[in-house]
């Protein structure tokens, strides 16, 4: 019996040690406590609760990490672009912390490999990568405080990826850009959405984008939001010369 218990404890110790070494490699420094990081990679599907009955998963850390990330990026842009007004700085920050960018960061770090879950990893949506990245930042803040959190964001996000000139030319949402342009030019617009299953097994939605009583673009996707964004992107390129004219 003692041998069995010892083997179980040794097995757990090996797993914890392996997790610790992987986290340390990602962070570039040694954690003081491994607990926040364990929580940062615990999915709600495990339904774990602490002694007070509170859920133990990465969702609250995701909220904290999002706030830390936004504040560090905001401070960097404030110093880096002294001539930028509030609207410009807000747009630039949104580009840096966009869901697409955070997902790419999470993927690059292979954070999904560390997740504990009752759901197969193949069934996770794309946003799991960005969610885990934010949770990791939240865990760093709890473990080491703001200075380490700020340093990690600079090393993992700002230094390798934030280039002001290239960011200025990036479009986060073609739909927002189209709506802003239509409102500025006083053009009437509407998105006509209808269900389109077609021959696909998965449900699709089709969209027509009307501007001043003319269909400018069409698109279809697995959600209304994606279909509208896709149609907006096609409309943007069709009207690019007009939109970019001062």
Secondary structure, DSSP 8 states (H G I E B T S, - for coil): -HHHHHHHHHHHHHHHHHHHHHHHHHHSS--S-SHHHHHHTB-GGG--B-TTS-B-SSHHHHHHHHHHHHHHHHHHHHHH-TT--HHHHHHHHHHHT-HHHHHHHHHHTTGGGG-B-SS-GGGS-TTHHHHHHHHHHHHHHHHH-HHHHHHHHIIIIIHHH--HHHHHT--S-HHHHHHHHHHHHT--EEEEEEE--TT-SS--EEEEEEETTEEEEEEEESSHHHHHHHHHHHHHHHSHHHHT--
